């Protein structure tokens, strides 16, 4: 497996649920396994989480589990024949009061608020924007439209409004129940679909804290940026989250395909500046659902996200339902490694004009700067909360970062941090003992050898979260 700093998130599904295959995927570079709560029942997710933990243990790697909430179902209903073919220029009615199966004239709605969210002239994009309807009139519960771009429309396809403006709340009753399920197996990350404000994320965090209290578990929260309304409020959403996901599918439908690449770069830049993690998602390796090799455009897409500084790239249907889940992971690992080898460290520029006010943050930055200029073999952080490793990982550096912690929940959370490899270390309150144990772990794993220099940070007294106050430069004897 080529060593790559950028992490790989893989969605678990029918194509990847075989224990031996999942273990092979983890060995090949999967760092985070995503459980999609849009499909399956509570027990299915609990069983799959157990499958992931067992596969990771056999592979000798710790991976994080991400519970991805479904969010509001903004969808059409079902059709009598399962689907219809809409012709351009035809009329079509979206009727919130309709209970009968749909036909060529119209269909019911899972999302009953649509008639109050639209007005004449609005464009509705169905099935990821492949079908476009223009609203002609709203009469009671019925939205009358003309088909602008036709095509095949089948059961339960999604609806977006161009420019955004659908009022559905980010968290549904199902999401609240799913949060309880995710806390039961202690998901490391919870991804919230369709948040529009920081308040949406604060509400999700409170629900997670309440549901996780009996398990003494606090997950990290990822905001999926997929609504047009979220873009002007990115900073407040980031402030209320532990990271964001550039969810390019729904976002592209709402803001237009052409706007997404620049938004992706801006979101990655902003997340790193605010010391948050960022995942780039949707159609990264789409052709590998059915083909054993990616297109050159997909290779460039993944490489550009890596060069932009994303923490992770995410695979969805490619690993959940595709024919080549293992090969897809292997290809992404190779692309990440190649892109990173062509990327230059920019440590000095990052610190120009910066003022640091926190001791622990200053130590982390000092370690980065010193290790870079000394050509250290490794950068090591003894950390309880993982904050020191997170701060270090926000900067481009060719030196691998090893985070040593006594907490398994911290180790798993750090699986998503770019360029960080998290290892468990027996807790010690004696500084010299802890430093000796740390070097032993590095030597056992072949990370350092006699003559190598490494930089290590820790806190004194030992074991206090947020207490990093010491940097030591060591030469292995």
C-alpha positions in Angstrom: 0.0 0.0 0.0 1.5 3.4 -1.0 1.8 5.7 2.0 -0.6 8.6 1.5 -1.4 11.6 3.8 -4.9 12.1 2.4 -7.5 9.8 4.0 -10.0 7.6 2.2 -13.6 7.4 3.3 -15.5 4.4 1.8 -19.2 3.7 2.0 -20.2 0.3 3.2 -23.0 -1.4 1.2 -23.9 -4.8 -0.4 -20.8 -4.7 -2.6 -18.4 -4.4 0.4 -20.1 -6.2 3.3 -18.1 -9.4 2.9 -15.7 -9.5 6.0 -12.7 -10.6 4.0 -13.2 -7.9 1.3 -13.8 -5.2 3.9 -10.5 -6.2 5.7 -8.7 -6.0 2.3 -10.1 -2.6 1.7 -8.9 -1.4 5.1 -5.5 -2.8 4.5 -5.5 -1.0 1.1 -6.0 2.4 2.6 -9.6 2.9 3.9 -9.4 5.1 7.0 -13.1 5.9 7.6 -16.1 3.7 6.9 -19.3 5.5 6.1 -22.7 4.0 7.1 -25.4 5.6 4.9 -28.6 5.9 7.1 -30.7 6.5 4.0 -30.8 2.7 3.7 -31.4 0.0 6.2 -32.9 -0.4 9.7 -31.3 0.4 13.0 -30.1 -3.2 13.6 -28.5 -3.3 10.1 -26.3 -0.4 11.1 -25.4 -1.8 14.4 -24.4 -5.1 12.7 -22.4 -3.3 10.1 -20.6 -1.2 12.7 -19.6 -4.5 14.4 -18.4 -5.8 11.1 -16.2 -2.7 10.6 -14.6 -3.0 14.1 -13.8 -6.7 13.6 -12.3 -6.1 10.1 -10.2 -3.3 11.4 -8.9 -5.4 14.2 -7.9 -8.2 11.9 -6.2 -5.7 9.6 -4.3 -4.2 12.5 -5.6 -0.7 11.8 -8.0 1.5 13.6 -10.6 3.2 11.4 -13.3 5.7 12.2 -17.0 5.0 11.6 -19.1 7.8 10.1 -22.9 7.7 10.5 -24.4 9.7 7.6 -27.9 10.9 8.4 -30.5 10.9 5.7 -31.9 14.4 6.3 -35.3 15.5 4.9 -36.8 13.4 2.1 -37.5 16.0 -0.6 -38.7 13.5 -3.2 -41.5 12.6 -5.5 -43.8 9.7 -4.7 -44.2 6.4 -6.5 -45.6 5.7 -10.0 -48.1 3.0 -11.0 -45.6 1.5 -13.4 -42.5 2.4 -11.4 -41.5 5.2 -13.8 -42.7 7.5 -16.6 -41.0 9.2 -19.6 -41.5 12.9 -19.4 -41.5 14.7 -22.8 -40.1 18.2 -23.1 -43.0 20.7 -23.4 -45.5 18.5 -21.6 -47.4 19.5 -18.4 -46.8 17.7 -15.2 -48.4 18.2 -11.7 -46.6 17.7 -8.4 -49.5 17.2 -6.0 -48.9 17.1 -2.2 -52.4 15.8 -1.6 -52.3 12.9 -4.1 -52.4 9.4 -2.7 -52.9 7.5 -5.9 -49.7 6.2 -7.7 -48.3 8.7 -10.3 -48.7 8.6 -14.1 -47.7 10.8 -17.1 -49.9 13.6 -15.8 -48.5 13.9 -12.3 -47.3 12.3 -9.1 -47.6 12.7 -5.3 -44.9 14.1 -3.0 -43.0 12.8 0.0 -42.3 16.5 0.7 -45.6 18.1 1.5 -44.3 21.6 1.9 -43.3 22.1 -1.7 -46.5 24.1 -2.7 -45.6 26.7 -0.1 -41.9 26.9 -1.1 -42.3 27.6 -4.8 -43.9 30.3 -7.0 -44.4 30.7 -10.8 -41.1 30.9 -12.7 -39.1 28.7 -10.3 -37.1 25.8 -11.8 -37.3 22.5 -10.1 -34.6 20.0 -10.8 -35.4 16.3 -10.4 -33.2 13.2 -10.3 -29.9 15.1 -9.7 -30.8 17.8 -12.3 -31.4 15.4 -15.2 -35.0 16.5 -15.4 -36.0 20.2 -15.2 -39.6 21.5 -14.5 -40.7 25.1 -14.7 -43.4 26.1 -12.2 -46.4 27.6 -14.1 -48.8 27.9 -11.2 -49.5 26.8 -7.6 -53.2 25.8 -6.9 -53.8 24.6 -3.4 -51.6 21.6 -2.8 -50.8 21.1 -6.5 -47.7 22.6 -8.3 -48.4 22.8 -12.0 -45.3 22.7 -14.2 -44.1 22.5 -17.8 -41.3 20.0 -18.6 -38.2 22.0 -19.7 -35.8 19.0 -19.9 -37.5 15.7 -20.1 -36.4 12.1 -19.4 -37.2 9.1 -17.3 -38.6 9.8 -13.9 -38.9 6.9 -11.5 -40.1 6.3 -7.9 -38.8 8.6 -5.1 -36.4 10.7 -7.1 -35.1 13.8 -5.3 -36.3 17.4 -5.9 -34.1 20.5 -5.8 -35.0 24.1 -6.4 -32.5 26.1 -8.4 -30.9 28.7 -6.2 -32.2 26.9 -3.1 -35.1 27.9 -0.9 -36.8 24.7 0.2 -37.8 25.1 3.8 -37.3 21.5 5.0 -35.5 21.3 8.4 -32.1 19.7 8.4 -33.0 17.2 11.2 -36.1 15.0 10.9 -37.7 12.7 13.4 -35.9 9.8 11.6 -32.6 11.5 12.0 -33.2 11.9 15.7 -33.9 8.2 16.0 -30.8 7.4 13.9 -28.6 9.5 16.1 -29.6 7.3 19.0 -28.7 4.2 16.9 -25.3 5.8 16.0 -24.5 6.5 19.6 -25.4 2.9 20.6 -22.4 1.7 18.5 -20.4 4.9 19.3 -20.0 6.3 15.8 -16.9 8.5 15.7 -18.4 11.0 13.3 -22.0 12.0 12.6 -22.6 13.7 9.2 -25.6 16.0 9.1 -27.4 16.4 5.7 -28.6 19.7 4.4 -27.7 22.1 7.2 -28.5 25.7 6.4 -27.2 27.5 9.5 -24.9 27.0 12.5 -28.0 26.5 14.6 -28.8 23.3 12.7 -25.4 21.9 13.7 -25.7 23.1 17.3 -29.1 21.2 17.5 -27.5 18.1 16.1 -24.7 18.3 18.6 -27.1 18.6 21.5 -29.0 15.5 20.3 -25.7 13.6 20.0 -24.6 14.6 23.5 -28.0 13.6 25.0 -28.1 10.3 23.1 -24.4 9.6 23.8 -24.4 10.4 27.5 -25.2 6.9 28.7 -22.3 5.6 26.6 -20.0 8.5 27.7 -19.5 9.2 24.0 -19.2 12.5 22.2 -18.9 12.2 18.4 -17.4 14.7 16.0 -19.9 16.4 13.7 -19.5 16.9 9.9 -21.8 19.4 8.1 -22.6 18.3 4.6 -22.6 21.4 2.4 -25.3 20.7 -0.2 -27.7 23.6 0.0 -27.3 27.0 -1.7 -28.3 28.7 1.6 -25.3 27.2 3.3 -22.7 28.9 1.2 -23.1 32.5 2.6 -23.2 31.0 6.1 -20.2 28.7 5.8 -18.2 30.4 8.6 -20.9 30.0 11.2 -21.6 26.4 10.1 -17.9 25.6 10.4 -17.7 27.2 13.8 -20.5 24.9 15.0 -19.0 21.8 13.4 -15.8 19.7 13.6 -15.6 19.6 9.8 -17.5 19.9 6.6 -18.2 17.7 3.6 -18.1 19.2 0.1 -21.2 17.3 -1.0 -20.9 18.1 -4.7 -24.1 16.3 -5.9 -27.0 18.2 -4.4 -24.9 21.4 -4.2 -24.2 21.3 -7.9 -27.9 20.9 -8.6 -28.8 24.0 -6.5 -25.9 26.3 -7.5 -25.0 24.9 -11.0 -22.2 22.6 -12.0 -19.9 25.4 -13.1 -19.9 27.0 -9.6 -18.8 23.9 -7.7 -15.0 23.7 -8.5 -14.3 27.2 -7.1 -16.6 26.6 -4.1 -14.7 23.3 -3.4 -11.4 25.1 -3.3 -12.9 27.9 -1.1 -14.4 25.4 1.3 -11.2 23.4 1.7 -9.2 26.6 2.2 -11.6 28.0 4.8 -11.9 24.7 6.7 -8.1 24.4 7.0 -7.8 28.0 8.1 -10.4 27.4 10.9 -8.6 24.2 12.0 -11.5 22.0 10.9 -11.4 18.8 8.8 -12.8 18.7 5.2 -14.0 15.7 3.1 -14.5 16.0 -0.7 -17.3 13.8 -1.9 -19.6 12.7 -4.8 -18.6 11.0 -8.1 -14.9 10.9 -7.3 -14.5 7.6 -9.2 -18.0 7.2 -10.6 -17.0 5.2 -13.7 -15.4 2.5 -11.4 -18.9 1.5 -10.4 -18.9 -0.6 -13.6 -15.3 -0.3 -14.9 -12.0 -1.7 -13.4 -10.1 1.5 -14.1 -11.0 5.2 -13.7 -11.2 7.8 -16.4 -8.4 10.3 -16.7 -10.8 13.1 -15.7 -11.5 11.2 -12.4 -7.8 10.8 -11.7 -7.4 14.6 -12.2 -10.4 15.3 -10.0 -9.1 13.3 -7.0 -5.6 14.6 -7.5 -6.8 18.2 -7.5 -8.8 17.7 -4.3 -5.5 16.3 -2.8 -3.5 19.3 -4.1 -6.1 21.7 -2.6 -5.4 20.1 0.8 -8.6 18.1 1.5 -8.3 15.8 4.5 -10.2 13.0 2.8 -11.8 11.9 -0.5 -15.0 9.9 -0.2 -16.3 7.0 -2.2 -20.1 6.4 -2.3 -21.7 4.0 -4.7 -18.2 3.0 -5.9 -17.7 0.9 -2.8 -21.3 0.5 -1.6 -22.7 -1.0 -4.8 -20.0 -1.0 -7.4 -18.3 -4.0 -9.1 -14.8 -3.1 -8.1 -14.8 -1.7 -4.5 -11.3 -3.0 -3.6 -9.7 -1.8 -6.9 -11.3 1.6 -6.5 -9.7 2.0 -3.0 -6.4 0.9 -4.4 -6.6 3.4 -7.3 -7.5 6.3 -5.0 -4.6 5.4 -2.7 -2.2 5.5 -5.7 -3.6 8.8 -6.9 -3.3 10.4 -3.5 0.3 9.3 -3.0 1.3 10.5 -6.5 -0.4 13.9 -6.0 1.2 14.4 -2.6 4.7 13.6 -3.9 4.3 16.4 -6.4 3.1 18.9 -3.7 5.7 21.2 -2.1 5.7 22.0 1.6 4.8 25.7 2.4 5.6 25.9 6.1 7.4 29.2 6.1 4.7 31.0 4.1 2.1 29.7 6.6 3.7 31.4 9.5 4.5 34.8 7.9 2.7 37.5 9.9 1.0 35.0 12.3 0.6 35.8 16.0 0.1 32.9 18.4 -1.6 33.4 21.8 -2.1 29.8 23.1 0.9 27.9 24.5 -0.3 24.5 23.2 -0.9 25.9 19.7 2.5 27.7 19.7 4.3 24.4 20.7 2.5 22.6 17.8 3.5 25.3 15.3 7.1 25.4 16.7 7.3 21.6 16.2 6.2 21.8 12.6 8.7 24.6 11.8 11.6 22.9 13.6 10.9 19.4 12.1 10.7 20.9 8.6 14.0 22.7 8.8 15.8 19.9 10.6 14.6 17.3 8.0 13.2 15.2 10.9 12.1 11.7 10.2 8.9 12.0 12.1 6.8 14.5 14.0 5.3 13.0 17.2 2.5 14.3 19.4 1.6 12.8 22.7 -2.1 13.9 22.9 -5.2 13.2 24.9 -7.7 15.2 22.9 -6.0 15.0 19.5 -5.9 18.8 19.1 -2.1 19.1 18.7 -2.2 16.6 15.8 -5.1 18.4 14.2 -3.4 21.7 14.3 -0.2 20.2 12.8 -2.2 18.5 10.1 -3.6 21.8 8.8 -0.2 22.6 7.3 1.5 21.0 4.3 4.6 19.1 5.5 6.3 16.1 3.9 7.1 14.7 7.4 4.6 12.1 8.7 2.8 13.1 11.9 2.3 10.3 14.5 -0.2 11.0 17.2 0.2 8.8 20.3 -2.8 8.7 22.7 -4.1 6.5 25.5 -7.7 7.0 24.4 -9.2 4.8 21.7 -12.0 7.3 20.8 -9.3 10.0 20.2 -7.3 7.5 18.1 -10.3 6.7 15.9 -11.3 10.4 15.5 -7.8 11.2 14.2 -8.2 8.6 11.5 -9.7 11.4 9.4 -6.9 14.0 9.9 -4.7 14.5 6.9 -1.1 13.1 7.3 -1.8 11.8 10.8 -1.2 8.2 11.9 -2.7 7.6 15.3 -1.3 4.9 17.6 -2.4 3.8 21.1 0.2 4.3 23.9 -0.2 3.1 27.5 -1.0 6.1 29.7 1.8 7.3 31.9 2.0 10.3 34.3 5.8 10.3 34.3 7.2 12.4 31.4 10.4 10.4 30.9 8.6 7.1 30.9 6.1 8.4 28.3 8.8 9.7 26.1 10.7 6.4 26.3 7.5 4.4 25.5 6.8 6.7 22.5 10.3 6.1 21.0 9.9 2.4 21.6 6.7 2.4 19.6 8.3 4.3 16.8 11.3 1.9 16.7 9.0 -1.2 16.8 7.1 0.0 13.8 10.3 0.9 11.9 9.3 4.5 11.8 12.7 5.7 13.2 16.1 4.0 13.3 19.4 4.8 15.0 20.7 8.2 13.8 17.2 9.6 12.9 16.0 12.8 14.3 12.4 13.3 15.4 10.4 16.1 17.1 8.0 15.2 20.0 5.5 17.3 21.8 3.8 16.6 25.2 2.3 18.3 28.2 3.6 18.5 31.7 1.9 17.4 34.0 1.1 14.5 31.7 -2.5 13.5 30.8 -4.2 16.9 30.8 -6.1 17.7 27.7 -5.0 21.0 26.2 -1.9 21.0 28.3 0.8 20.6 25.6 3.7 22.8 26.7 6.9 21.1 25.7 8.8 20.4 22.5 11.8 18.0 22.5 14.1 17.2 19.5 15.5 13.7 19.8 18.1 11.7 17.9 17.6 7.9 18.1 20.6 6.2 19.6 
